[in-house]
């Protein structure tokens, strides 16, 4: 299998011009591999094939196809894990398959990407979810995969919520134990789905809970998931960050939203201090006009993601139903090179999906 990483190279230190050359050669190899070994992808490619002059010319698979077909490019007996995208009762989850090689690449990728934002130090890990969300040796939800992606930064982990009758409830005893350990260690990281974390902090504020995490080092609250219901309630990102920061006496910059999806496991896109998301050198984003599907810059459109991590299944070029905008290239004030983008939301033509939105509807 192809190695998508350059030795001694940080994820965001290659400029756009050099990155495009690097990506084009390896993307050509990946496309040829999937055409050869995945029959369904071969059929798709025959219908959509065109000359690849630029990265933007490569075939892309619309994300809903992963709900309709089990796309695999390796022997089925080598598959170690299946990730299910979150789904509502009205639709079918995507199923994405991974062999051990691809899982190893994804683990390296997540560690390197998040290290750029939260550092590499292992800390207590407080998880605002139920333990069973992370259970599943051979299959797992996208929500479970997201919280497990931070385990490499964990010195000891604590699940601080329990699910009963389909509802998640905060376990204050578990949270107290976690914070007692975190105080001894001098810091912690935390993760929760965006909507779930919002519900938790509404409860904490109602109960006048306060904790001075500002006195600790390397404290971060990470979250991912749907924003639709929050925006419907007029809770924007700035308000969201401030609400959580006020409970813990930390800076709003220590509340970090990151974008990801089941089809892109191994790629996470956290906000930098300037509230934009960055793409590493072994991936790319193309934003396509919602009407013409032509690539656009500084204009909202459907987000397409390129990933050299997509090796056990043809997830190397996926067109999402999410709307985003490329806002800069090699020029973000944070110093990270490559494309910077903003996630705007789900397309109004797409069904709402995501565990966060499921809990929001209850």
N, C-alpha and C positions, 0 to 999 in steps of 0.2 A: 504493500500500500504506500501511497505517496505521503511524505512527511510535509505537513503544511507550515512548519515553523522554520525560521532561520535561526541558526545558532547565535547566541549572545545578542539577540535583537528584541527590544521591548515592543509591546504591541502597537504603540502609537508613535514610533520614531521614524517611520519611513514616509516620505512625502508622496503626494498623489501620483506624480509622473512615474517614479520608480516602482511604486506599488502596482500600477496598472500593468506594467510589463511583467512583474512577478506573478500577478493574478492570472493574466491571460494565458500564459504557458501552462500553468497548473490546472486552470479551469478547462482547458482543451483536453487535458489528460483525463480529468474526472468525467467530463461529458462522454468521451469515448468509452470509458470504463462502464458507465451506467447503461449506455446504449447496448453494449455487448452482453452484460450480465443481468439486466432487468428487462424482461419481455414487455411489460406494460409501458415502461419508459421508452423502449425502442419503438413501440407503436405510436406513442405521443410524438416522438422526435420525427417520425416519418411524415406526420401531418403538419408539423410546425417548422421543420428544418429550413434553415437559410444560411447563407454564408456568414461566418463569424469574422467580421472585420474589426469589431470593437467588443468590449465586455458587454455592452448594452445589447448586442446582437444574439447572445446565447439564448437558448431555449429556457423559458421559465415555466414552472408548474404552478398553477393557481392552488393556493392552500386547500380549498375544499376537496381537491382530488384525493388527498390523504384520508378523507372520510369515506371515499367510495372504493378505494383500492388499497390493497396491502402491497406497497412498493418495497421490494427488497432486492439488493444487488449482490448479496452473498448467500452462501448456503444456509438454509433455515436452521440447521443443527448448530450453527455457530452464533445464533442470536442469543444474547445474554439478557437483554431487557427491552421491554416495549413501553413507550411513554404515550399515555392517552392525553389528548388535549382536553380542557374542560369543556363541558357542553351543557346546554339546558335540556329540558325534557323534550323540546321541539326539534332538536337536531342530533346528529350523530357525531361522536368524538373522532378526531383524527387519531390514527395509530401510526407511530413512527418506531422503527426497529433499529437496534444497535448491537453490533458485535463488540467483542472485548477491545479490539484495536480502536474502534471509534470512541468507545467509552473512555479509554485512556487519553486520547487526544482531547476530548471534551473536558476532562478533569484538569489537564494541563492548561487549557485555554481559560477556563473559568478562574483558576487560581491566578494566572498572570494578569487577566483583565481586572479582577477585583483588587489585586494587590496595588494596582496603580491608583486606586481610589481610597482604600481603607488600610493599606499597609499589609505586611505579611505575617504580623505577629498573631500567634494563637491566643484566643481570649475565651472567657465564658460566653456561651452562645444561648441567648434567650429566644425561644421560638413561640410566637403567639399563634399557636395552633394545637390540635390534638395529635398525640403520638401516632395514632393509626394512619394519619395522612401520609407519613413517611414509610409505612410498612408496605411490603410487596417485593419479593425477591426478584421476580421475573417481569413484573409490570408495575407501573406507578402513574399517578396523575401528574399533570404538568405542575400543579401546586406542590405536590410532594417533591418533584424534581427540583423546583425552585428553592425550597427550603434546604434540601439536601446539598445543593450546590455550594452552600456556605460551610458545610461540615469540615472542609479542609482548613478553615480558620478557627475551628473550635478546640478549646482545651477541655471543656466539659459542656454538655448541652442540657437544656432544661425546656421541656414542653410545659407551657403554663396555661393551657386551655383544655377543656374537656367537652366533648360533644355528647349531647343527650337529646334524644328525640329530634335529631336533625338540626339542633341549635348548638352553636359554640358558646361556651360560657367561660369567663376568666376564673382561674383557680388561684385565689389570692395567697393561699398557703404555698403553692408551688412558686408563685412569683416572689414571695418573701424569701424563700430558700435560695432562689436564683440570685436575688440581689444581695443577700448576705454573703454568698460565695464571690460575687462580682466585686463587692467592696474589698474583700481580702485580696483579690487578684489585681485590683486597681483599674478595672475597665471591663467592657463587654461589647459584644455586637448583638444585634437583634434582627429578626425577620418576621414579617407577617404579610399576608395578602393585603393589598391596599385598602379594600373595603373593610376587611376584618380588623385591621389595625385602627381604622377610623372608629368602628363600633366600640372597640376596647377603650380607646381614649375618651370617647364620650362618657363611658361608664366611670372611668377614673376621675375625670373632671367633675362629674356629678357627685362622686364620693369624696371630693376634695383631696384626692391622692396627690402627693408631691414627693419627689425623690431628687436629691441633688447629685445627678450624674455628672454635672459640670466639674466637680472636684476630681473626677476620675479621668484617666487618659484613654484615648482611642475608643471612644464610645460612638457607635453608629447604629441608627435605626434604618434598615433597608426594607424596601417593600416593592412589590410588583403586582400587576393585575389590572382589572378594568377600572376606568375612571368615570364611566358614563353616569352611574347613579350619583356619584359625588358632584359632578358638574351640574346634574339636574337639581341638586340641593344647594347650588351656588357655593360649593367648596372647591376653590381652585387650589393649585399646587402650593402657592405661597401661604394661603390660609391653613392648608393641611399641615405643612411643615411647622408653622408657628404654633399650632395647637399642640402638636406632639412635643415640640421643643419646650414649651412652657411647662408641661407636666414634669419634665425631667431636668429642667434648668440647663439646657444645652443650646448651642447655636442651631438655627434652622438649617444651616449647611450640613449638619450631622444627620439630617433626615434625608435619605438618598433613595430616590425612585429609580428603578431600572426596568427596562423593557426587554422582554424575551418571549419566546413561544415554543411549543412542543417541537415544531419542525426545525427549530434552530437551537436545540439543546447544545450547550457548550459556548454559545454566544450570549453574553449579557451586555446590555447597554446602559450603564448608570449615568445619571446626570453629573456633569462636572460642576465646579463652583459657579459657572456662568449659565447653568440650567440648560445645557445642550448635551446631547449624547454623541459618543464618538465610535468610529468603526475601526477595528484593528487592521493591520496590513494583510491578514489572511482572510479578510471578508470585505464585502462592499455593500453599499446601499444604492439603489437606483430608484428614484421617485418618478412615477409615470402619471401623466395627465389623466384625469378620470374619464375623459371623453375620447381622446385620441390614443392614449396609452404610449405616447411619445415621452422620452425622458425629459424632465424639467428640473431646473435649479431655482431656488428662491420662490417656489410656487407649490402649494399643497397638491398632493396626489397619492396614489396607491404606492405603498412601500414594497419594493422587491429587494430581497436579500441574497447576496452571493456568499457562500461559505465553503472553504476548503476542508471543513470538518465533516461535510456530508459524504461519507465514504461507504457506509454499509447500506444506505438507501439514497435515492436521488433527491436529497434535500440541499443540493449545492446551489440551486437557483429557484427560489420560491417567491411567488407574488402573493402578498398578503391582502386581506380585506381592510387593513388599517391605513389610515391617512397620516402622512407625515410630510415634512418639508426639509430639504437640505438647505442649511442657512450659511455655511461657510466651508471652505476647503483650504486646509493647511494654514488657517489664520485665526483659530480660536485663541483668545487671550490666555487660556490655561496652558498653552504650549504644546498640546497634543496635536500631532499632524494627522492628515487624512480628512475625510468628510465628517462634518458635524451636522446633526439633524435634530429636529424636534418632533416628538410624537404628538399628534393632534387628537386622534381618537378613532373609533370605529367608523367605517363608512355607514352612512344612513341607509344604504342599500343592503347592508349585511345584518344578519341576526346578531343580537347581543350574545356574547359568550363569555365564559370565565366564571370561576367559583366566586369571585368577588361580587359579580352581578347576580349570581344565584342567591347568595346570602342577602343581598340588598333587596331581593324581591319577596323575602319572607316576612 
